Structure formats: C-alpha cells, structure tokens
C-alpha cells in the first residue's frame, strides 16, 4: 500500500504514523547546517519523506543514509510489495531503486550514502557531530545494544534519537537508556520511540 504522505510523487514508503510524527517534528525543529542520520533505509521511503519535509520548510540539512544494502533482513513479502508499487523491473535492483527515489524527490545532493554496516559506519563521524539519528537497521537485540553504544558518542549535547519497532525492541532499548538517565518516549502505541538529549533539537 502506498503511504498516504507520498501520493504527490511515486515513492513507496514502509512507514506509518509514528515515523511521520517524528520526522515532521524533526523537520519543524531543524536548523540549517544540522546533521541527520538514518540507519536501515531499505529503498529510502522514510528518508525521502524526511527530506521532503525539510525541503518544504526550506531547511538545509546534511542527510546521511546508512545501510549495507545487502537486503538480507528484508522479507520476501516486503520485496514483493516494493516491486508491486514500483514495477518488476526493480526486482534485484533495490539499491538502484533507492538512488532513483532520492533523485525523484530531489534530495540526492543533500544526502551522503554510507553503504556499509551501521556500527562500522559510526566511526566515520566525529564525536558530538550529529543532531538527529533514526534507527531502523538490524533488529537483533544484541546488535541494537551495540549499535546504540557505537552511535551515542556521536550525538551532540542537544540532540534527538528515534527508532522504529519499539514494541519488539523495548527490552534492549530500555536497558540501554535507563541507566543513563535518559527517558524513552513511546510513539504511536509503541510503534516507535524517541529520546531527547539535553532538551532535544534546538
């Protein structure tokens, strides 16, 4: 099913109300020159939504797409849905479709693509350099913990963290943030979560 937020242009997005709420909030509070990261971008639907929201608000932000683009954790049903939405010519060419989607929405120039594992990619960023990060990569609980540990130092003193599938990942996410005195906010009936550091985006 095509996302309701993308009817004006042909982008398929595996995203619901929670991501829309989070990305709209982030776009509203973004300032020019900020650095945003999304891990686990698949074919770029939600990243394109965020980029479009930023463009509508005339915000100049550096977007970073992080994914190994091996698509090993994508279900056959998910691939079928994407190919049904975009056309069978994209089957087996999902990375090309990702690049096509960025171009379609007009965010190619503002997006840096990091085609490798999320934890490995974290070392590409300086500490205290990221204003917002959204996690939606490997959902193995041990991996989620290691991923959060790798990226947390990269966040600025005032920044915003969010992640998808909180209902499934709640034990790992809560165990990581609670000892750090950081409050985890469930979004849309635990569909996603958000964590503000130092008050969040400013």
Buried (B, 14 or more C-beta within 10 A) or exposed (E): EEBEBBEEEBBBBBBBBBBBBBBBBBBEBBEEEBBBBBBBBBBBBBBBBBBBBBBEEEBEBBBBBBBBBEBEEBEEEBBEBBBEBBEEEBEEEBBEBBBBBBEBBEBBEBBEBBEBBBBEBBEEBEEEBBBBBBBBBBBEBEBBBBBBEBBBEBBBEEBBBBBBBBEEBBEBBEEBBEEEEBEBEBBBEBBBBBBBBEEBBE
